[in-house]
């Protein structure tokens, strides 16, 4: 299903990284309030309802970790969670975008926050861009991809809810999304297909994050 460049050691490191309990650290609405410890971090971005909270909970094995942050007001924040032993790493849940009923002021607010965060965050090692396997890339995904290309922020596509498609349908979406990402300068070439429901792709995703954990923070 997914081409993988990971070996057994990477998979074991991924498992170990996510074994340590994660805790919610803070929600940030202005870049001035970003945590200033120089810990490497990875962020999860995607349209509202893409399955971001479910995926974060499934990855960490903590059923209500991301839901903690989905109280009113919290959904427009960058939510920071610890990751790994000694809280060596941050996992960042970015505000979901593309929400049809958001007001213009709200959209402006989170666009600004996302822009500022993506432009200036040296600790950010990679953004995992979640894409609903049933829908593929949408205009709002392309907008954030352009932002990341311009800011030279490395990102990788992750298809969510893969369980909703037949293997043959999934292969078609993978090919289509991969082809589009291949044209993007800051996109990582390989997609990961995942399902919070079946656990598909989770070991690969944990391993992909673990391989970034040793990166220097500059
Ligand atoms: P968020 O808005 O991106 O945080 O999305 P949620 O995690 O709240 O999920 C949105 C909806 O998609 C919920 O109804 C979930 O139950 C459903 N969902 C999330 N992940 C999966 C998955 O892997 N498979 C299936 N079938 N449904 C999922």
Boltz pocket constraint, residues with backbone or C-beta under 6 A from the ligand:
constraints:
  - pocket:
      binder: B
      contacts: [[A, 46], [A, 47], [A, 48], [A, 49], [A, 50], [A, 51], [A, 52], [A, 53], [A, 54], [A, 55], [A, 96], [A, 160], [A, 161], [A, 162], [A, 163], [A, 164], [A, 194], [A, 195], [A, 196], [A, 197], [A, 198]]
      max_distance: 6.0
